[in-house]
Amino acid sequence: MISYPWNPWNWDVFVLVILALLALSLLVLGAMTAYFGSGKSRMVGVGLIVGYILSW
């Protein structure tokens, strides 16, 4: 077995990348829903965009 002098998993970076992808998906899905949706769907889209803003 090969022993590495360093740990190949940096958990801080891993968690930050997952959170950044979640925030980006909230922004994209919120913008698409707010633009293409109608009625209550637009409110959900705005809520997703607000979720994006709060996640940063």
N, C-alpha and C positions, 0 to 999 in steps of 0.2 A: 504494500500500500504506500502511495506517495504521501508524504507529509508536507503540507504547505507551511512556509514560515509565517504566513498571514491568513486571516480568515477571509475566504472569498465572499461571504455574505455580510453585507453591511445593512443591518436591519433598519437603521435610521433612513437611509436612502430608499430602501424598499418601501417603507411605509409612506414616505413623502411622495414617491412616484404614484403609488396607489391613490393617495388623496388628491394629487394633481389630476390624475385621469378621471376620477370621480367628479371633481369640480369642472373640468372641461366638458364632460358629458352632460352635466347639469346645464351648462351654458348653451351648448349646441341644441340639446333637446328642448330647453326652455325657449330659445329663440325660434326654433321651427314651430313649436306648438303655439306660441304667442302670435306668430305671423300667419300661419295657415289655419289655425283653429278658429272656432266660432263659439261665442257665448261663454260657457263655463270652461271650455278648453283653453281659452285665452288667459283666464285667471290662473289656471294650473301652470301655463307657460310662464307667466309673470312670477308665480311662486317658485318655479325652478330657477329662474334667473336670480331671484332674491336669495335662494339657497346657495347659488354659486357665489354671490357677493359675500354672504356670511361665512362661507367656507374659507375664504382668504382672509 
